[in-house]
């Protein structure tokens, strides 16, 4: 198994559009990631919190793995629940929503297997925001230019 990551993607408004999940679906179909679990969390304008499975949102099902004739459960496992939804809701402003994703980085599974076979381990993992990368590139271009 490759590295697994928990993501909370927050959006203004109380509904997630299909344009948000389309790139995730494409990445999943290409084999780069495996969607393990997902939740949609909404914080209404009055602060009321609701959570539902991604499968309950027909317009968002493109990201879901397909399996069998009925077709939308794939390899999803219900690992996230009310506690995860409540924690994510704390990050939300009233009148907004979030897509919670638990994904396996399948593309890294083979490398992870080789690392484990060599008794290696991930000593650190840091997510670098895109704006920091852009700033570093600009600074490098300025220094070279």
Z-matrix of the N, CA and C atoms (Angstrom, degrees):
N
C 1 1.445
C 2 1.518 1 108.97
N 3 1.333 2 115.94 1 140.81
C 4 1.455 3 121.40 2 177.55
C 5 1.516 4 111.27 3 -83.46
N 6 1.328 5 116.86 4 178.31
C 7 1.461 6 120.55 5 178.26
C 8 1.526 7 110.97 6 -58.81
N 9 1.324 8 116.06 7 144.07
C 10 1.462 9 121.86 8 179.30
C 11 1.523 10 107.88 9 -113.27
N 12 1.321 11 115.46 10 136.87
C 13 1.460 12 121.21 11 -177.01
C 14 1.527 13 110.35 12 -128.84
N 15 1.320 14 115.59 13 141.06
C 16 1.464 15 122.93 14 175.69
C 17 1.520 16 107.48 15 -105.77
N 18 1.315 17 116.65 16 122.13
C 19 1.463 18 122.09 17 -178.49
C 20 1.517 19 110.37 18 -119.64
N 21 1.321 20 116.09 19 141.00
C 22 1.459 21 122.18 20 171.46
C 23 1.522 22 105.67 21 -120.52
N 24 1.326 23 116.15 22 108.81
C 25 1.458 24 122.14 23 -179.38
C 26 1.522 25 107.88 24 -102.81
N 27 1.334 26 117.46 25 111.53
C 28 1.463 27 122.23 26 -175.38
C 29 1.525 28 110.79 27 -97.41
N 30 1.341 29 115.00 28 144.94
C 31 1.458 30 121.86 29 -177.54
C 32 1.526 31 110.59 30 -138.32
N 33 1.332 32 116.49 31 146.52
C 34 1.465 33 118.62 32 172.72
C 35 1.524 34 108.97 33 -70.70
N 36 1.304 35 116.86 34 154.32
C 37 1.459 36 120.31 35 -178.75
C 38 1.514 37 110.42 36 85.47
N 39 1.311 38 115.27 37 166.83
C 40 1.462 39 120.08 38 -174.52
C 41 1.519 40 113.72 39 -101.34
N 42 1.335 41 117.37 40 12.20
C 43 1.461 42 119.77 41 178.61
C 44 1.523 43 109.67 42 -142.55
N 45 1.319 44 115.50 43 140.97
C 46 1.461 45 122.05 44 178.06
C 47 1.519 46 107.77 45 -94.37
N 48 1.319 47 115.97 46 132.83
C 49 1.460 48 120.47 47 179.99
C 50 1.514 49 112.20 48 -85.89
N 51 1.333 50 117.00 49 156.55
C 52 1.466 51 121.00 50 -179.59
C 53 1.526 52 112.88 51 -63.87
N 54 1.336 53 118.00 52 -23.49
C 55 1.462 54 120.52 53 178.90
C 56 1.528 55 111.62 54 -64.47
N 57 1.323 56 116.80 55 -21.47
C 58 1.463 57 121.27 56 178.75
C 59 1.522 58 111.10 57 -75.23
N 60 1.324 59 117.13 58 -41.25
C 61 1.461 60 119.87 59 -175.85
C 62 1.523 61 113.29 60 -86.77
N 63 1.322 62 117.83 61 -16.11
C 64 1.468 63 120.32 62 -178.46
C 65 1.535 64 112.41 63 -56.41
N 66 1.341 65 119.67 64 -48.34
C 67 1.471 66 119.02 65 178.41
C 68 1.526 67 112.69 66 -63.68
N 69 1.324 68 117.24 67 -34.22
C 70 1.467 69 120.30 68 177.34
C 71 1.519 70 110.51 69 -65.71
N 72 1.331 71 115.96 70 -40.57
C 73 1.463 72 120.52 71 177.68
C 74 1.514 73 111.59 72 -63.01
N 75 1.334 74 116.37 73 -41.98
C 76 1.464 75 120.55 74 179.52
C 77 1.526 76 110.95 75 -64.19
N 78 1.319 77 116.81 76 -42.46
C 79 1.463 78 121.12 77 178.96
C 80 1.523 79 110.54 78 -64.02
N 81 1.325 80 116.49 79 -41.26
C 82 1.458 81 120.92 80 178.49
C 83 1.520 82 110.84 81 -64.56
N 84 1.333 83 117.24 82 -45.33
C 85 1.467 84 120.43 83 -179.51
C 86 1.524 85 111.80 84 -64.57
N 87 1.320 86 117.52 85 -30.11
C 88 1.463 87 121.46 86 178.17
C 89 1.531 88 111.74 87 -76.11
N 90 1.323 89 117.09 88 -9.84
C 91 1.461 90 120.82 89 177.22
C 92 1.510 91 114.76 90 92.01
N 93 1.321 92 118.12 91 5.60
C 94 1.459 93 120.54 92 -178.77
C 95 1.512 94 114.12 93 -72.50
N 96 1.335 95 115.81 94 -35.47
C 97 1.458 96 120.41 95 179.35
C 98 1.519 97 109.83 96 -136.40
N 99 1.324 98 115.23 97 157.53
C 100 1.458 99 121.40 98 173.29
C 101 1.517 100 106.42 99 -120.20
N 102 1.317 101 116.19 100 125.90
C 103 1.453 102 120.95 101 177.82
C 104 1.522 103 108.70 102 -79.72
N 105 1.325 104 116.25 103 115.69
C 106 1.457 105 121.31 104 -178.67
C 107 1.524 106 110.67 105 -89.50
N 108 1.334 107 116.76 106 -42.84
C 109 1.462 108 120.62 107 179.05
C 110 1.519 109 108.91 108 -158.28
N 111 1.325 110 115.33 109 160.68
C 112 1.462 111 120.57 110 -179.77
C 113 1.519 112 110.13 111 -156.05
N 114 1.320 113 115.21 112 150.96
C 115 1.459 114 122.50 113 174.38
C 116 1.522 115 108.59 114 -142.94
N 117 1.310 116 116.25 115 149.58
C 118 1.455 117 122.14 116 170.42
C 119 1.525 118 105.96 117 -110.47
N 120 1.323 119 116.63 118 123.42
C 121 1.464 120 122.12 119 -179.84
C 122 1.519 121 107.94 120 -116.23
N 123 1.328 122 115.87 121 131.50
C 124 1.459 123 121.72 122 179.84
C 125 1.518 124 109.30 123 -122.74
N 126 1.338 125 114.98 124 136.09
C 127 1.462 126 120.90 125 173.22
C 128 1.523 127 105.94 126 -115.36
N 129 1.318 128 115.85 127 105.28
C 130 1.463 129 121.62 128 -177.38
C 131 1.527 130 110.64 129 -65.39
N 132 1.318 131 115.44 130 166.73
C 133 1.458 132 121.01 131 179.91
C 134 1.511 133 113.40 132 -56.22
N 135 1.327 134 117.23 133 -30.58
C 136 1.467 135 120.92 134 179.24
C 137 1.530 136 112.70 135 -87.64
N 138 1.344 137 117.26 136 4.88
C 139 1.459 138 121.69 137 178.58
C 140 1.514 139 115.03 138 91.03
N 141 1.338 140 117.40 139 -4.15
C 142 1.459 141 121.14 140 178.22
C 143 1.527 142 109.53 141 -65.60
N 144 1.326 143 115.54 142 135.33
C 145 1.464 144 121.02 143 -177.90
C 146 1.519 145 109.35 144 -108.61
N 147 1.330 146 115.52 145 135.23
C 148 1.463 147 120.25 146 173.63
C 149 1.515 148 108.54 147 -134.37
N 150 1.320 149 115.16 148 150.77
C 151 1.464 150 121.10 149 178.85
C 152 1.512 151 108.58 150 -135.84
N 153 1.319 152 115.18 151 143.35
C 154 1.461 153 120.38 152 178.42
C 155 1.519 154 108.90 153 -148.59
N 156 1.310 155 114.76 154 159.03
C 157 1.460 156 120.51 155 177.37
C 158 1.521 157 109.10 156 -72.47
N 159 1.305 158 116.73 157 148.28
C 160 1.459 159 121.34 158 177.14
C 161 1.525 160 110.78 159 -57.76
N 162 1.321 161 116.54 160 -35.68
C 163 1.460 162 121.63 161 -178.98
C 164 1.532 163 111.83 162 -61.17
N 165 1.344 164 117.29 163 -23.12
C 166 1.459 165 121.34 164 179.34
C 167 1.525 166 112.84 165 -75.49
N 168 1.327 167 117.12 166 -8.37
C 169 1.466 168 122.65 167 -178.85
C 170 1.526 169 108.39 168 -109.17
N 171 1.306 170 115.92 169 93.17
C 172 1.465 171 120.90 170 -173.99
C 173 1.525 172 112.22 171 -53.08
N 174 1.323 173 117.59 172 -39.09
C 175 1.464 174 120.60 173 -177.51
C 176 1.533 175 112.89 174 -72.05
N 177 1.325 176 117.95 175 -6.64
C 178 1.465 177 121.59 176 179.82
C 179 1.520 178 113.35 177 -110.29
N 180 1.307 179 118.07 178 0.79
C 181 1.467 180 121.50 179 -172.60
C 182 1.526 181 114.69 180 -66.87
N 183 1.318 182 119.05 181 -10.80
C 184 1.470 183 121.10 182 -178.05
C 185 1.523 184 112.31 183 -57.86
N 186 1.305 185 117.79 184 -28.37
C 187 1.460 186 121.20 185 -177.53
C 188 1.526 187 112.16 186 -80.33
N 189 1.328 188 117.06 187 -17.09
C 190 1.459 189 120.41 188 -174.52
C 191 1.518 190 112.74 189 -75.39
N 192 1.338 191 116.82 190 144.57
C 193 1.458 192 120.05 191 174.12
C 194 1.518 193 110.14 192 -66.78
N 195 1.304 194 116.11 193 149.70
C 196 1.469 195 121.36 194 178.26
C 197 1.520 196 108.51 195 -98.91
N 198 1.338 197 115.59 196 146.12
C 199 1.460 198 119.56 197 172.12
C 200 1.509 199 109.24 198 -159.32
N 201 1.294 200 115.18 199 142.71
C 202 1.456 201 120.23 200 175.21
C 203 1.510 202 113.40 201 60.95
N 204 1.310 203 116.50 202 -178.04
C 205 1.456 204 122.12 203 -178.24
C 206 1.518 205 111.75 204 -68.25
N 207 1.323 206 117.98 205 -37.62
C 208 1.458 207 120.19 206 -178.83
C 209 1.511 208 110.47 207 -71.15
N 210 1.267 209 116.29 208 -35.55
C 211 1.404 210 124.98 209 162.43
C 212 1.481 211 129.00 210 83.88
N 213 1.273 212 126.55 211 1.89
C 214 1.455 213 118.34 212 -176.18
C 215 1.520 214 114.81 213 -124.70
N 216 1.304 215 119.57 214 4.56
C 217 1.454 216 118.54 215 -176.66
C 218 1.520 217 113.06 216 -92.97
N 219 1.312 218 118.24 217 -29.00
C 220 1.464 219 121.58 218 175.60
C 221 1.505 220 112.39 219 43.99
N 222 1.340 221 115.40 220 -132.38
C 223 1.453 222 119.13 221 -178.38
C 224 1.523 223 111.29 222 -103.69
N 225 1.315 224 117.40 223 24.29
C 226 1.455 225 120.40 224 177.37
C 227 1.524 226 110.45 225 -64.43
N 228 1.314 227 115.27 226 139.39
C 229 1.454 228 122.48 227 177.80
C 230 1.526 229 106.38 228 -126.20
N 231 1.310 230 117.83 229 134.26
C 232 1.465 231 120.70 230 -179.38
C 233 1.526 232 110.62 231 -80.41
N 234 1.321 233 116.14 232 80.50
C 235 1.456 234 121.30 233 179.03
C 236 1.521 235 112.34 234 -96.03
N 237 1.328 236 116.99 235 -24.21
C 238 1.460 237 120.91 236 -179.94
C 239 1.521 238 109.32 237 -95.31
N 240 1.318 239 115.48 238 147.59
C 241 1.455 240 119.14 239 -178.50
C 242 1.511 241 112.46 240 -147.96
N 243 1.321 242 114.99 241 -153.88
C 244 1.462 243 121.90 242 -174.68
C 245 1.527 244 113.07 243 -59.34
N 246 1.330 245 117.36 244 -39.56
C 247 1.469 246 119.94 245 -179.98
C 248 1.520 247 111.05 246 -63.07
N 249 1.333 248 116.51 247 -42.41
C 250 1.463 249 120.63 248 178.91
C 251 1.524 250 110.23 249 -64.33
N 252 1.331 251 116.19 250 -42.34
C 253 1.462 252 120.93 251 179.08
C 254 1.526 253 110.53 252 -62.38
N 255 1.332 254 117.25 253 -42.62
C 256 1.463 255 121.07 254 -179.91
C 257 1.528 256 111.23 255 -64.81
N 258 1.332 257 117.05 256 -42.03
C 259 1.467 258 120.42 257 178.22
C 260 1.521 259 111.11 258 -63.85
N 261 1.325 260 116.87 259 -43.01
C 262 1.463 261 120.51 260 178.91
C 263 1.520 262 110.48 261 -64.76
N 264 1.325 263 117.02 262 -38.85
C 265 1.465 264 121.07 263 -179.04
C 266 1.526 265 111.43 264 -61.97
N 267 1.338 266 117.23 265 -29.60
C 268 1.466 267 120.48 266 177.29
C 269 1.526 268 111.65 267 -62.94
N 270 1.323 269 116.96 268 -24.84
C 271 1.461 270 121.88 269 -179.83
C 272 1.525 271 112.63 270 -84.26
N 273 1.328 272 116.68 271 -10.62
C 274 1.460 273 121.35 272 -172.83
C 275 1.521 274 112.74 273 -96.79
N 276 1.319 275 114.71 274 146.61
C 277 1.458 276 121.89 275 170.34
C 278 1.519 277 107.79 276 -83.71
N 279 1.331 278 118.46 277 152.97
C 280 1.467 279 119.26 278 173.52
C 281 1.533 280 110.02 279 -56.42
N 282 1.323 281 116.16 280 140.82
C 283 1.461 282 121.13 281 -178.91
C 284 1.517 283 113.42 282 80.64
N 285 1.330 284 116.89 283 26.55
C 286 1.467 285 120.13 284 179.14
C 287 1.527 286 109.57 285 -136.26
N 288 1.323 287 115.18 286 176.67
C 289 1.463 288 119.86 287 -178.49
C 290 1.522 289 109.87 288 -146.84
N 291 1.322 290 115.10 289 170.47
C 292 1.463 291 120.70 290 179.45
C 293 1.514 292 109.75 291 -144.45
N 294 1.306 293 114.43 292 149.04
C 295 1.455 294 122.37 293 172.37
C 296 1.521 295 106.03 294 -108.20
N 297 1.321 296 116.36 295 117.26
C 298 1.457 297 122.21 296 178.26
C 299 1.517 298 107.74 297 -97.38
N 300 1.318 299 116.27 298 127.07
C 301 1.461 300 121.44 299 -177.93
C 302 1.522 301 110.28 300 -127.79
N 303 1.296 302 115.84 301 136.83
C 304 1.454 303 122.86 302 170.22
C 305 1.524 304 104.87 303 -115.61
N 306 1.334 305 116.34 304 109.84
C 307 1.459 306 120.28 305 -174.07
C 308 1.524 307 110.98 306 -123.82
N 309 1.311 308 114.64 307 145.09
C 310 1.459 309 121.67 308 172.40
C 311 1.517 310 107.12 309 -98.90
N 312 1.309 311 116.61 310 131.32
C 313 1.462 312 121.57 311 175.65
C 314 1.529 313 107.66 312 -83.93
N 315 1.330 314 115.07 313 85.66
C 316 1.462 315 122.36 314 -176.04
C 317 1.524 316 110.78 315 -59.55
N 318 1.325 317 116.28 316 -36.33
C 319 1.459 318 121.06 317 -178.28
C 320 1.525 319 111.46 318 -57.17
N 321 1.332 320 118.32 319 -25.04
C 322 1.462 321 121.79 320 -177.11
C 323 1.528 322 113.20 321 -97.49
N 324 1.334 323 117.27 322 -1.19
C 325 1.467 324 120.39 323 -174.83
C 326 1.525 325 112.27 324 -61.51
N 327 1.332 326 117.22 325 -43.91
C 328 1.468 327 120.30 326 -178.72
C 329 1.523 328 110.63 327 -63.98
N 330 1.325 329 116.86 328 -42.66
C 331 1.459 330 120.21 329 178.02
C 332 1.527 331 110.33 330 -64.48
N 333 1.334 332 116.67 331 -41.46
C 334 1.466 333 120.56 332 179.53
C 335 1.524 334 110.80 333 -61.40
N 336 1.325 335 116.33 334 -38.96
C 337 1.464 336 120.73 335 178.54
C 338 1.531 337 110.47 336 -63.09
N 339 1.329 338 116.62 337 -42.68
C 340 1.465 339 120.80 338 178.65
C 341 1.528 340 110.76 339 -65.26
N 342 1.334 341 116.74 340 -39.74
C 343 1.471 342 120.05 341 178.46
C 344 1.522 343 110.73 342 -62.64
N 345 1.346 344 116.33 343 -44.52
C 346 1.468 345 120.47 344 -179.84
C 347 1.528 346 110.78 345 -64.44
N 348 1.329 347 117.12 346 -39.54
C 349 1.464 348 121.14 347 -180.00
C 350 1.529 349 111.07 348 -62.69
N 351 1.329 350 116.27 349 -28.50
C 352 1.458 351 120.95 350 178.69
C 353 1.533 352 111.40 351 -94.25
N 354 1.342 353 115.90 352 15.28
C 355 1.467 354 122.05 353 -177.52
C 356 1.522 355 112.43 354 59.43
N 357 1.313 356 115.80 355 27.19
C 358 1.460 357 120.64 356 176.97
C 359 1.515 358 110.94 357 -84.62
N 360 1.307 359 115.11 358 167.07
C 361 1.456 360 120.98 359 177.95
C 362 1.523 361 108.73 360 -149.60
N 363 1.283 362 116.21 361 159.14
C 364 1.462 363 120.45 362 174.61
C 365 1.520 364 106.40 363 -79.35
N 366 1.313 365 116.61 364 112.18
C 367 1.458 366 121.25 365 -178.74
C 368 1.521 367 111.38 366 -84.63
N 369 1.323 368 116.64 367 -23.83
C 370 1.465 369 121.10 368 178.09
C 371 1.516 370 108.65 369 -161.47
N 372 1.285 371 114.53 370 151.80
C 373 1.458 372 121.23 371 175.26
C 374 1.517 373 106.60 372 -148.19
N 375 1.320 374 116.66 373 120.47
C 376 1.457 375 121.39 374 -176.02
C 377 1.516 376 108.95 375 -128.12
N 378 1.316 377 115.56 376 128.82
C 379 1.460 378 120.63 377 175.69
C 380 1.528 379 106.99 378 -89.28
N 381 1.316 380 115.85 379 123.50
C 382 1.457 381 121.02 380 -179.50
C 383 1.523 382 108.19 381 -103.15
N 384 1.337 383 117.37 382 119.91
C 385 1.463 384 120.17 383 -179.11
C 386 1.531 385 111.40 384 -60.92
N 387 1.330 386 117.49 385 141.93
C 388 1.465 387 121.38 386 -178.40
C 389 1.528 388 113.49 387 -54.22
N 390 1.330 389 116.90 388 -34.82
C 391 1.467 390 119.07 389 -179.60
C 392 1.524 391 111.70 390 -65.48
N 393 1.340 392 117.89 391 -30.39
C 394 1.465 393 120.99 392 176.34
C 395 1.530 394 110.57 393 -69.91
N 396 1.322 395 116.72 394 -39.24
C 397 1.465 396 120.74 395 176.94
C 398 1.524 397 109.56 396 -63.86
N 399 1.334 398 117.04 397 -43.91
C 400 1.465 399 121.17 398 179.07
C 401 1.529 400 110.70 399 -61.05
N 402 1.335 401 116.99 400 -42.88
C 403 1.466 402 120.93 401 178.34
C 404 1.527 403 111.03 402 -62.40
N 405 1.320 404 116.98 403 -41.89
C 406 1.464 405 120.76 404 179.58
C 407 1.524 406 110.71 405 -64.78
N 408 1.332 407 116.67 406 -41.26
C 409 1.469 408 120.23 407 178.05
C 410 1.523 409 110.99 408 -63.82
N 411 1.325 410 116.84 409 -41.55
C 412 1.464 411 120.45 410 179.06
C 413 1.523 412 110.70 411 -63.89
N 414 1.326 413 116.72 412 -42.62
C 415 1.460 414 120.73 413 179.00
C 416 1.524 415 110.85 414 -63.72
N 417 1.330 416 116.91 415 -40.49
C 418 1.461 417 120.95 416 178.65
C 419 1.520 418 110.73 417 -65.57
N 420 1.325 419 116.74 418 -44.64
C 421 1.468 420 120.83 419 179.09
C 422 1.527 421 110.70 420 -62.00
N 423 1.313 422 116.85 421 -39.50
C 424 1.465 423 121.54 422 179.18
C 425 1.526 424 110.50 423 -65.98
N 426 1.343 425 116.42 424 -41.62
C 427 1.463 426 120.98 425 -179.99
C 428 1.522 427 111.79 426 -67.55
N 429 1.345 428 116.58 427 -34.05
C 430 1.465 429 120.98 428 -179.42
C 431 1.521 430 112.09 429 -82.65
N 432 1.337 431 115.87 430 -23.26
C 433 1.449 432 120.13 431 -169.53
C 434 1.442 433 117.16 432 -96.15
